[in-house]
């Protein structure tokens, strides 16, 4: 029997209550995309509550996040 839900193995740093998603909410990542395993936070930087990471991109060697 085929299922239309998938349980994702997410990093412990990703705080979500539910790790099971419907297939319509998922999309394949192109093979050329580099995925960050860890996000470094400097102690002297401000902290913000982030609801969702909408996009990310590199400018040179610096990674920028678009968040909601």
PANULO-970185 format. One record per residue (C-alpha): x negated, y, z negated; residue in three letters. Coordinates in Angstrom, 3 decimals. Layout:
N
(node (X; Y; Z); 'ALA')
...
# end
This chain:
68
(node (0.000; 0.000; 0.000); 'UNK')
(node (-1.494; 3.354; 1.037); 'UNK')
(node (-1.592; 6.221; -1.414); 'UNK')
(node (-1.295; 9.913; -0.679); 'UNK')
(node (-3.026; 10.953; -3.929); 'UNK')
(node (-6.734; 10.875; -4.710); 'UNK')
(node (-8.571; 11.097; -8.001); 'UNK')
(node (-11.713; 13.196; -7.641); 'UNK')
(node (-14.941; 12.624; -9.524); 'UNK')
(node (-15.625; 16.244; -10.501); 'UNK')
(node (-18.553; 17.703; -12.402); 'UNK')
(node (-18.033; 18.100; -16.144); 'UNK')
(node (-18.510; 21.865; -15.725); 'UNK')
(node (-15.349; 22.054; -13.612); 'UNK')
(node (-12.569; 22.547; -16.119); 'UNK')
(node (-9.300; 21.186; -14.727); 'UNK')
(node (-6.574; 19.314; -16.537); 'UNK')
(node (-5.676; 17.047; -13.645); 'UNK')
(node (-8.216; 15.396; -11.352); 'UNK')
(node (-5.631; 13.760; -9.068); 'UNK')
(node (-4.697; 15.708; -5.931); 'UNK')
(node (-2.314; 15.134; -3.036); 'UNK')
(node (-4.057; 14.517; 0.296); 'UNK')
(node (-2.504; 17.682; 1.785); 'UNK')
(node (-4.527; 19.775; -0.695); 'UNK')
(node (-7.863; 18.266; 0.342); 'UNK')
(node (-10.084; 18.770; 3.358); 'UNK')
(node (-13.373; 17.255; 4.481); 'UNK')
(node (-16.513; 19.273; 3.916); 'UNK')
(node (-18.755; 19.604; 6.977); 'UNK')
(node (-21.981; 17.604; 6.574); 'UNK')
(node (-24.147; 20.707; 7.033); 'UNK')
(node (-22.680; 22.410; 3.921); 'UNK')
(node (-25.013; 22.452; 0.923); 'UNK')
(node (-23.073; 21.833; -2.280); 'UNK')
(node (-24.289; 23.369; -5.504); 'UNK')
(node (-24.546; 20.861; -8.365); 'UNK')
(node (-25.158; 23.443; -11.096); 'UNK')
(node (-24.311; 27.098; -11.496); 'UNK')
(node (-26.900; 29.088; -13.430); 'UNK')
(node (-25.568; 31.821; -15.701); 'UNK')
(node (-27.953; 34.388; -17.119); 'UNK')
(node (-27.387; 35.094; -20.807); 'UNK')
(node (-27.424; 38.874; -20.369); 'UNK')
(node (-24.732; 38.865; -17.665); 'UNK')
(node (-21.063; 39.546; -18.314); 'UNK')
(node (-18.669; 36.612; -18.428); 'UNK')
(node (-15.341; 36.561; -16.617); 'UNK')
(node (-12.382; 34.211; -16.698); 'UNK')
(node (-12.159; 32.690; -13.230); 'UNK')
(node (-8.896; 31.132; -12.135); 'UNK')
(node (-10.200; 29.739; -8.858); 'UNK')
(node (-13.287; 29.825; -6.612); 'UNK')
(node (-11.922; 30.853; -3.213); 'UNK')
(node (-15.133; 30.892; -1.166); 'UNK')
(node (-18.913; 30.953; -1.413); 'UNK')
(node (-21.663; 32.107; 0.897); 'UNK')
(node (-25.360; 32.717; 0.961); 'UNK')
(node (-26.920; 36.092; 1.679); 'UNK')
(node (-30.573; 35.245; 2.078); 'UNK')
(node (-31.327; 32.868; -0.773); 'UNK')
(node (-28.673; 34.335; -3.104); 'UNK')
(node (-25.339; 32.574; -3.522); 'UNK')
(node (-22.206; 34.746; -3.825); 'UNK')
(node (-18.791; 33.533; -4.988); 'UNK')
(node (-15.379; 34.933; -4.087); 'UNK')
(node (-13.170; 34.278; -7.106); 'UNK')
(node (-9.600; 34.893; -8.197); 'UNK')
# end
